[in-house]
C-alpha cells in the first residue's frame, strides 16, 4: 500500500488531539523538540488563517477559515453537513451558503433545529435523519438539554458533559442512500460531526461514487484510527497544513 501519512502528520494527529473536547494539559518543557515545533507550527498556521479570513467566524473552531482557504472562496458549490445542529451557531456551512452562494443538505436528527433552517437557510434542505451504516432503522441518542452539540449514540460520551442524558430516537439512513434520494451525483464538501459515530457514517458512504473535494470530520481519539484507515484505503490523504490549525478535526482530500 502507498504511504498516506508522513511522519509529521502522524505525530500531529497523535499529539494535537490528545483529549476528547478537552484542552491540552501538558507542560511544554516536558515535550520533545519535534513536538514543540509542531505545536508552534499549528499556532502559526491558525494565526495565518485568522489574518487572512478572520477575525469573525460562524464555525466552532477554525473550520470556516480552513474552508475558505482550501476552496479559495469558490462560489456555488454543494455541501453535505452531517450533524448540522444550529443553522448558524457553530456551523461549518453557514458562510458557504450566505456569502458564497453554496447549496446543500443539513442532516440533523434533532428536529428542533429544522425551523431555523427553513427560516434562514433557503438554499439548504434540512433532513431529520441519524446518518449511520444502515437505513430504515431506529437509532438511540442521548441528549443533554442546552448541550445539544454533544448529543451522541454513546451515553457515556454525552454524560462526560453532564449527568441525566435523555434518550431520544431518530430514523437512520446511510449517507449514500441520502445522497441518492436527493438526486446528488457529486458534492464538493462533506462535514461530519456526530460524536463518536463517525466510523458508522463512513461505513455507509461510498465516497468513491461522490468524490468530495474535501471532507472535514471530527476525530476523537476513540475513533481516530478507524477514520484514518477508511480514508487511507480509499485514496484520500490528510491535508497536512490544517493539522497545525484545527486540533479537533481532520481534513481529507482525494490523492489525485
LINUR-V995550 format. One record per residue. N is the residue number from 1. PHI is phi as a letter, one per 30 degrees, with the letter a starting at -180 (* if undefined). BURIAL is b if it has 16 or more other C-alpha atoms within 10 Angstrom, else e. Layout:
n: {N N}
phi: {PHI PHI}
burial: {BURIAL BURIAL}
//
This chain:
n: {1 2 3 4 5 6 7 8 9 10 11 12 13 14 15 16 17 18 19 20 21 22 23 24 25 26 27 28 29 30 31 32 33 34 35 36 37 38 39 40 41 42 43 44 45 46 47 48 49 50 51 52 53 54 55 56 57 58 59 60 61 62 63 64 65 66 67 68 69 70 71 72 73 74 75 76 77 78 79 80 81 82 83 84 85 86 87 88 89 90 91 92 93 94 95 96 97 98 99 100 101 102 103 104 105 106 107 108 109 110 111 112 113 114 115 116 117 118 119 120 121 122 123 124 125 126 127 128 129 130 131 132 133 134 135 136 137 138 139 140 141 142 143 144 145 146 147 148 149 150 151 152 153 154 155 156 157 158 159 160 161 162 163 164 165 166 167 168 169 170 171 172 173 174 175 176 177 178 179 180 181 182 183 184 185 186 187 188 189 190 191 192 193 194 195 196 197 198 199 200 201 202 203 204 205 206 207 208 209 210 211 212 213 214 215 216 217 218 219 220 221 222 223 224 225 226 227 228 229 230 231 232 233 234 235 236 237 238 239 240 241 242 243 244 245 246 247 248 249 250 251 252 253 254 255 256}
phi: {* d d c b d d d d d d d e d d d b d c d i c d d c b c d d d c d e d d e d d d d d d d d d d d d d d d d b c d d a d d d b c e d d d d d d d d h h e c i d b b b c c i d i d d b d h c d b e d e d d c c i d b l b c c a d d d d d d d d d d d b b d c c c d b d b c d a c b c i b c c c b b c c e i b d d c d b d c e e d e d d c l d i d d d b b a d c a d d d d d d d d c i c c a b d b b c b b b h i c e d d e d d c b d d d d c h d d a b c b d b d e d b d d d d d d e d d d b h c b d d d d d e d c b c c b c b b b d d b}
burial: {e e e b e e e e b e e b b e e b b b e b e e e e e e e e e e e e e e b e e b b e b b e e b b b e b b e e b e e e b b b e b b b b b b b b e e e e e e e e b b b b b b b b b b b b e b b b b b b b b e e e e b b b b b b b b b e e b b e e b e e e b e b b b b b b b b b b b b b e e e b b b b b b e e e e b b b b b e b e b b b e e e e e b e e e e b b b b b b b b b b e e e e e e e b b b b b b b b b b b b b b b b b b b e b e e b b b b b b b b b b b b e e b e b b b e e b b e e b b b b b b e b b b b b b b b b b b b b e e}
//
